[in-house]
Amino acid sequence: MGDLFTGLRPAAQIDADLAERLPAYTRNEAIVEASNCLYCFDAPCMVACPTSIDIPGFIKLIQTDDRLGSAQRILEQNILGSSCARVCAVEELCEQACVLAPHEGPIKIGRLQRYATDEVYRDPNGFARAGLVSGAPTGRSVAVVGGGPAGLASAAELRIAGHDVTIFDRQPELGGLAMYGIIPLREPSEVAQWEASQVIALGATAKVGCEVGVDVSGEELLEQFDAVFLANGAGRRVSSISLVGAEADGVEDALEFIEEIRVQRPSDVPVGRNVVIVGAGNTAMDAATIAARLGADVVTCVYRRTQGEMTGYPDEYEHCLKDGVRFRWLTQPVRVLTDDTGHVSGLECRVVVLGEPDIDGRPRPTVTDDVVVIDCDHVLLATGQLREPGLYERFGLDVEWDRPKMTGPFHTSDPRVFAGGDAVLSGKELSVVDAVAQGRDAARAIDAYLEDHA
Amino acid sequence: MADLSTDTAGIQSPNPFWIASGPPGNSLRQVRLAFEAGWGGVVWKTVGGPVIDTAMRYGGLDVYGRKLVGLNNIELISDRPIEVNFAEIAQAKEEFPDRAVVVSLMVETERQAWHEVVKRAEQTGCDGFELNFGCPHGMSERNMGAAVGQVPEYIEMITGWVKEVATIPVLVKLTPNITNIESGALAAKAGGADGVSAINTINSIVGLDLDTWETRPSVNGKGSHGGYAGPAVKPIALHMVSSIAHNPELAGLPISGIGGAHTWQDVAEFMLLGASTVQVCTAIMHHGFRLVGELETGLSNYLDSKGLASVRDLVGGSVERISSFGDLDLNWQVRAKVDPDSCIGCGKCIEVCRDNQVDCIDWENGTVNIGRVAKVDQHECIGCDLCSIVCPVTDCITMEEQPRVLQELNWNGLNAKVGVPGFSDETSGITWERFPAEVAPLVDSHGFHNPSTADTGEPEPV
């Protein structure tokens, strides 16, 4: 992409601006914050947590200066407690449920969880120190397809149960979206790497750079393993938005752009001077933040609906505004314009009006004939992921639309094959913490299946 | 604006806020700062023979992240030469003639020694003496301080010696480390004391270092008990002050109240229970001298809000409210009521009622996570007040007085009605066997556990 740029800002400045946004609590800060927790009965925060972490319990342990005990409480429910402390939408989950939220403001549960889990983070024996150890060998084996949050959570739980586990992932490193899809402001990649390392320390085997269906077949897995867990996520490429000319230079998937940030020094990632992000979800916000901080002059998110319908979190939207990101609502890109070298030079859009609600309850956008052209040299598509149902067909599974047909919680049409995580979730449940809950609970279902089919 | 001037045993003071004998009153430099800030009086740090203090003299008690809820110390009396102290006391009095300057004294238990120190101290022009019979550590091991204060005969004897020569008021500072502080006050009065100061610090070990198993504070690996002070001791001090004020044989004995006072409310409480001045130390060790500004503003506004012209109108105002359990009405009933608009849904009340009392609170609107509200079963509530005490929202749970069902009756009255002659007042012969027929009809059933029912947690038969 010769017409994108690096060096728009000094590399050290970019590194600093992309470092983890929130500083860690000091011991004193954590104890003071923990002391404000009411230790509610039947605590709403715990109910709101998809992994049901004993939040009052771990906060009480912070307050009483047992940081390891606090980490144990978290990790026994959620092995990706370090990632979730950083990336969970706490303002929509535990902190929203905090009884203090409408009054003096919620307890800072996310930051306290980070304080607690930092006790074991980076420790090569961290999980063991937190009491997570492999169980007595059962002689049974499970293949986990996908090394993201759901896959890792299932692998840890299966190892604790004593089963052999092999994780297959097409990427060079484990972690899935926690590794490749989260911007460093929210979570440094080292966190995801450490969590994956701890699952390996529990005795799981990783086959990375190995795509199931390409490098190894479904039949082979079913022959070699007693059960298979499909945790292959919500797919990769952006869903089609009928954008003419999307193959032009300078047009790329926002997730790929974020992945570049993760796998190389951010200052080495090329960016345009005038960047347009298509979409207004959290991936769009993340990509916009990165583009702005890499030094783009103008960053614009275009979205066919309005702020009221966007799926990005309000906090992320506010962060974008502070970075100078512009938002163009009611704007539908229809065509990529290029210069004579074939590089993107603009985005032809149509003005949208909102009509009756669609099946999701959101107003249906209706494209008008009014044309708007936005000049740009870099387009990042953040309009959702496209699922890959072909994988399920290779396992001989019944498929419903783009997902495996589920015959019970985590059960597919083949009793040996289980599925969970983003592969089966949608909407707001497409999150790290929901994926962890899925992986953990799927592992319990698999364990029960193996028990019944000894 | 109300008049804040007051006096204790004739020692005049422009306001009731005195600095207690301790670290804040150990030098002219400090006392100047204190008086400039507005303190009405100082009890100069105890003067006496030479002492040497250790490093690490204090230990703080933090509760739920709040610093210095309690403070332990092993510091001794003034570490400055007695003549230096006397010179500075004289200077302080000269510079601030309207303030109360009281000198705390402690010397060995010899009549001559007390006579000499009193005569010498009076030359400073000070307004009064406070005899330190309370210091619980260090000095007591040298047969001074609490070693004297724990033996009423010694209190009376030494107070008598002091009164033989003193021409200004003499207060005796009492130790709480005694079974009944009234015995100390009675002895002081018998010795001729013009008033008492109560309380001194309480024997304590504030805590341990769980890494080394040493005490806090640790002096090179060893510790000793110290004297405990600060907000945590206030309830103990209030009780002791009230018991002195309430004792008919001590009626009229002036009291300077001490023990954890930190706010204007604390000062008002000490005064309502009988103190005419209130001494403060730990709060200054936590927040400095300027705290007196908030004490003065708060107390003054409180007096205005109550329509009181003088702070003296508070003194002893609650003493008659202190009664004994046998006089309390057993048939006066209240029930807890939750204001659903202010309930935040924390469930503290539900859990503590379930785990400690009668399990009469539950969610009003089922098990919803957000927007849930607690509700009290008014038939089951016993009016104990635990729920409102744990409720984090001010005035969310109120205790509502109930229409009277049974006429006023206290334990003494019950005993007079149904007690068995020949039994003592304490046992009365009121047995559980006699309860259903003879006692239960007279008293509200919320006040006792019905002996015919078992609380097994099983559902009651329909």
Interface residues (C-beta under 8 A of the other chain):
Chain A: I31 V32 A34 S35 N36 L38 Y39 C40 F41 D42 A43 P44 V47 A48 Q63 Q96 A97 V99 L100 P102 H103
Chain B: Y64 G65 R66 I344 G345 C346 G347 K348 I350 E351 N369 I370 R372 P392
